Amino acid sequence: MVDLLVLNGSRAGARFSLPDVPTVLGRSPEAHLRLDDPWISNMHALFESRGETLWVVDLGSRNGTFVGNERVEEAQVGVGAVLSFGRTEVRVEAQGGAGLATGMAHTPTNLEVLRTTVRSERVVTSPGLVPPQASEADPFVFCPRQVALVRLSLTVRLDGPPPDARALRQAHDAAARAVMREGGRTARLGSGGLMAVFGFGGAAADDPARALRAAWNVREDLMTLASGLPPRLAVDAGTATAGLVHGPEGAELVALGDPADRVERLVGEAAPGEILVGPGVPAGADPRLEPPRAAGGPRRLRDA
């Protein structure tokens, strides 16, 4: 086991011992490790052991999880690594001389998060939009672009008990991982849903196909969880204004335009466990894609 030493803020000097079980850090009273930093999300990041190594996983936080100066979706961390959550920094330290190899500060995976080239997202001082001109150095600038979108909504029965908070987090995390495996980027929505965007760094011909695979894998992964939160999904593609919008609380992934409007409508029409597909997705994007049941209607991604 290892410790987390808080380096700054109101709890500077506090030390937390990380158990072997997954541990959530955040601002919510439900978090295992609670830090009263307004820049930290309620459920900000997860620490978990994978074999003999320790990993930190961002839980879709608004202002990101940083290892050193690099913003990550997930990363392997070792003794000596300095992590930032909001404006709070912590250092991984050995507990009683034991712990992880000190030579391994961190190893980001290929699931890199939005704008790893930008180091100041967690301290944003001026609101407003970034200039609408995409570039190789800043692929997430807010501007018109060709995208493929996946919209997820979790089905909650109004006549039943409210969903368990842990099950909700697990569903969101599983969905985000399924999207990132296909190269998409995700944003959590205030309604408890999720939006995924494909097409950052330059549109590719297979973006709609990857979005469909991601939606399928989200459905399969969430149904496997048996969390009582069956997913409803929608996929579409087209020209949208998408990218990071910067405000006083950090950077937010936004997609606006016709395909975004269509996936919002389609996810409301989808039955639990169903994937509906809009007109922007080519017919040959996936062999499981059915023709529309009515002229101009949505298509369905059928079961294999």
C-alpha positions in Angstrom: 0.0 0.0 0.0 1.0 3.6 -0.5 0.1 7.0 0.9 -1.1 10.2 -0.7 0.4 13.3 0.8 -1.5 16.6 0.2 1.0 19.3 -0.8 -1.1 22.4 -0.9 -4.6 23.9 -0.2 -6.6 23.7 3.0 -5.6 20.1 3.8 -1.8 20.6 3.1 0.1 18.0 5.1 -2.8 15.6 5.3 -1.9 12.0 4.5 -4.3 9.3 3.2 -3.5 5.6 3.1 -4.7 4.0 -0.1 -6.2 0.6 0.4 -6.0 -2.3 -2.1 -9.7 -1.8 -3.2 -10.7 0.9 -5.7 -10.8 4.3 -4.0 -12.6 7.4 -5.3 -11.3 10.9 -4.6 -13.6 13.9 -4.9 -15.6 16.6 -3.3 -18.7 14.6 -2.6 -19.4 13.2 0.9 -19.8 9.9 -0.9 -16.1 10.0 -2.1 -13.7 7.8 -0.1 -11.1 10.5 -0.1 -12.8 13.9 0.2 -11.0 17.2 -0.6 -12.8 20.5 -0.2 -11.4 22.1 -3.4 -14.2 23.8 -5.5 -12.2 23.0 -8.6 -12.5 19.2 -7.8 -15.5 17.4 -9.2 -17.8 15.5 -6.8 -16.4 12.2 -8.1 -13.2 13.3 -9.6 -10.8 10.3 -9.9 -10.4 6.7 -9.0 -7.3 4.9 -7.6 -7.1 1.2 -8.3 -4.5 -1.6 -8.1 -3.8 -3.6 -11.3 -1.6 -6.5 -10.3 1.4 -4.9 -8.5 0.9 -1.4 -10.0 -1.2 1.6 -9.0 -3.3 3.4 -11.5 -5.3 6.7 -11.4 -8.4 7.0 -13.6 -10.1 10.3 -14.3 -13.9 9.9 -13.8 -14.9 12.5 -16.4 -14.0 15.4 -14.1 -14.6 19.0 -15.4 -11.0 20.2 -14.8 -9.1 17.1 -15.3 -6.6 14.8 -13.6 -2.9 15.6 -14.1 0.2 13.5 -13.5 3.0 16.0 -13.4 2.1 18.5 -16.2 0.2 16.0 -18.3 -3.5 15.6 -18.3 -4.5 12.0 -18.5 -7.6 9.8 -18.7 -5.7 7.1 -16.9 -2.1 6.5 -16.0 0.1 4.2 -14.0 1.7 6.0 -11.1 4.6 5.2 -8.8 6.2 6.5 -5.7 7.3 10.1 -6.1 4.6 11.0 -8.7 2.9 14.3 -8.2 -0.8 14.4 -9.2 -3.1 17.4 -9.5 -6.9 17.4 -9.0 -8.4 20.8 -9.5 -5.9 23.1 -7.7 -4.8 20.5 -5.2 -1.6 18.6 -5.6 -0.8 15.3 -3.9 2.4 13.1 -4.0 2.4 9.3 -3.9 4.7 8.1 -1.1 5.7 4.7 0.1 4.0 3.5 3.3 6.5 2.2 5.8 9.2 1.8 3.1 7.0 -0.4 0.9 5.2 0.4 -2.2 5.8 0.7 -5.9 9.1 1.0 -7.7 10.4 4.6 -7.2 11.8 4.8 -10.7 8.4 4.7 -12.3 6.8 8.1 -11.9 4.0 7.6 -14.4 3.1 5.9 -17.6 0.2 7.4 -19.5 -1.8 5.0 -21.6 -2.9 5.6 -25.2 -6.2 6.8 -23.9 -5.0 10.4 -23.7 -7.5 13.0 -22.8 -8.5 16.2 -24.5 -5.7 18.6 -25.4 -2.7 17.0 -23.8 -0.7 19.9 -25.4 -2.4 22.4 -23.1 -1.1 22.6 -19.5 -3.2 25.4 -18.0 -6.8 24.0 -18.3 -7.1 23.5 -14.6 -6.5 27.3 -13.9 -8.7 29.1 -16.3 -9.0 32.9 -15.6 -11.0 34.3 -18.5 -14.2 32.8 -19.9 -15.1 32.7 -23.5 -14.5 30.7 -26.6 -11.1 29.9 -28.1 -10.5 31.2 -31.6 -12.4 29.0 -34.2 -9.3 27.7 -36.1 -8.3 24.1 -35.7 -4.7 23.3 -35.9 -2.4 20.3 -35.3 -1.3 21.8 -32.0 -4.8 22.4 -30.8 -7.1 19.8 -32.4 -9.9 20.5 -29.8 -10.5 24.1 -30.7 -14.2 24.9 -30.8 -15.0 25.2 -34.5 -17.2 23.6 -37.3 -15.9 20.2 -38.2 -17.1 16.8 -39.5 -17.9 14.6 -36.5 -19.7 11.4 -35.6 -21.6 11.5 -32.3 -22.8 8.9 -29.8 -25.4 9.9 -27.2 -26.1 7.7 -24.2 -29.0 7.9 -21.8 -29.4 5.5 -18.8 -32.9 4.2 -18.2 -34.2 4.8 -14.7 -37.6 3.6 -13.6 -39.5 6.4 -12.0 -41.7 4.0 -10.0 -38.6 2.3 -8.5 -35.8 3.2 -6.1 -33.2 5.8 -7.2 -30.1 4.3 -8.9 -27.2 3.4 -6.6 -24.5 6.0 -6.9 -21.8 3.4 -7.3 -23.7 1.7 -10.1 -24.1 5.0 -11.9 -20.4 5.7 -11.7 -19.6 2.2 -12.9 -21.9 2.6 -15.9 -20.4 6.0 -16.8 -16.9 4.7 -16.5 -17.6 1.6 -18.6 -19.2 3.7 -21.3 -16.3 6.2 -21.4 -13.8 3.3 -21.7 -15.7 1.7 -24.5 -15.7 5.0 -26.4 -12.1 5.7 -25.8 -11.1 2.2 -27.1 -12.5 3.4 -30.5 -10.7 6.8 -30.3 -13.6 9.0 -29.2 -13.7 11.7 -26.5 -16.5 11.9 -24.0 -18.3 14.5 -22.0 -20.7 13.8 -19.1 -24.0 15.6 -19.2 -26.0 17.1 -16.4 -28.9 14.7 -17.1 -26.7 11.7 -16.1 -26.0 10.8 -19.7 -22.9 11.0 -21.9 -22.0 12.4 -25.3 -19.1 11.0 -27.3 -17.4 12.8 -30.2 -15.3 11.3 -33.0 -13.4 13.5 -35.4 -10.9 15.5 -33.4 -7.5 15.7 -35.0 -9.1 15.5 -38.5 -12.2 13.7 -39.7 -11.7 10.2 -40.9 -13.9 8.1 -43.3 -14.4 5.5 -40.6 -15.5 7.9 -37.8 -19.2 6.8 -38.2 -18.1 3.1 -38.2 -16.1 3.6 -35.0 -19.0 5.5 -33.4 -21.3 2.6 -34.2 -18.8 0.1 -32.7 -18.4 2.2 -29.6 -22.2 2.4 -29.2 -22.5 -1.4 -29.6 -19.7 -2.0 -27.0 -21.2 0.5 -24.6 -24.5 -1.4 -24.8 -22.8 -4.8 -24.3 -20.6 -3.6 -21.4 -23.5 -1.9 -19.6 -25.8 -4.8 -20.0 -23.1 -7.1 -18.6 -22.8 -4.9 -15.5 -26.5 -5.8 -14.7 -26.7 -2.5 -12.9 -30.4 -2.0 -13.5 -29.6 1.0 -15.7 -30.2 -0.3 -19.3 -28.7 2.1 -21.9 -30.5 3.9 -24.7 -28.2 5.0 -27.5 -28.2 7.1 -30.6 -25.5 7.7 -33.3 -25.3 10.2 -36.1 -22.7 12.1 -38.1 -22.4 15.4 -40.0 -21.1 18.9 -39.7 -21.2 20.3 -36.1 -19.5 23.0 -34.2 -17.5 21.0 -31.6 -14.6 21.4 -29.3 -13.6 22.7 -26.0 -15.3 25.7 -24.6 -13.4 27.5 -21.8 -15.1 29.1 -18.9 -14.4 30.1 -15.2 -14.9 26.5 -14.1 -12.6 24.9 -16.7 -12.9 23.4 -20.1 -16.1 21.7 -21.3 -16.5 19.5 -24.4 -19.4 20.8 -26.5 -21.1 19.7 -29.8 -23.7 21.9 -31.4 -25.6 21.6 -34.7 -27.9 19.3 -36.7 -26.3 15.9 -35.8 -26.2 16.9 -32.1 -29.9 17.8 -32.3 -30.7 14.5 -34.0 -29.0 12.3 -31.5 -30.8 14.1 -28.7 -34.1 13.4 -30.4 -33.2 9.8 -31.3 -32.0 8.8 -27.8 -35.4 9.9 -26.5 -37.1 7.6 -29.0 -34.9 4.6 -28.3 -36.1 1.8 -26.2 -33.9 0.5 -23.3 -31.1 -1.5 -24.9 -31.7 -0.1 -28.4 -29.3 1.8 -30.7 -31.0 4.2 -33.1 -29.0 5.7 -36.0 -29.5 8.9 -37.8 -29.3 9.8 -41.5 -25.7 11.1 -41.4 -24.3 7.6 -40.9 -23.6 5.8 -44.3 -25.6 2.6 -44.9 -22.4 0.6 -45.3 -20.8 1.8 -42.0 -21.8 -1.5 -40.2 -23.3 -4.7 -41.5 -25.7 -4.8 -38.6 -27.3 -1.5 -39.6 -30.9 -2.1 -40.6 -32.8 -0.1 -43.3 -35.3 2.4 -41.9 -38.7 0.9 -41.0 -40.4 4.0 -42.5 -39.4 6.5 -45.1 -37.2 9.1 -43.4 -37.2 7.2 -40.1 -34.3 6.2 -37.9 -32.4 3.0 -38.5 -31.6 0.4 -35.8 -28.4 -1.4 -35.1 -29.7 -5.0 -34.8 -28.4 -7.7 -32.6 -25.8 -10.0 -34.1 
